[in-house]
């Protein structure tokens, strides 16, 4: 069994954080929360994954306002 890639690890952390914050998170807070516990993720990698995640998972994550990320189930 293969270990999750960095992208998968970051995406999993984003989903976990958004689940804990039904009101949604702004990009800055989300990026800090992803990076702080696991500083092996490069900031630019985290940045790119965060900005692309609503397009990759449009049925699960949306942006109710500029820079805010939220799970669709909390819409």
QUIBEL-V690425 format. One line per field, one symbol per residue. burial: + if it has 24 or more other C-alpha atoms within 12 Angstrom, else -. A space follows every 50 residues. Layout:
# QUIBEL-V690425
burial: ???
This chain:
# QUIBEL-V690425
burial: ------+--++-+++-++-----++++--++++++-----+----++-++ +-++------+++----++++----
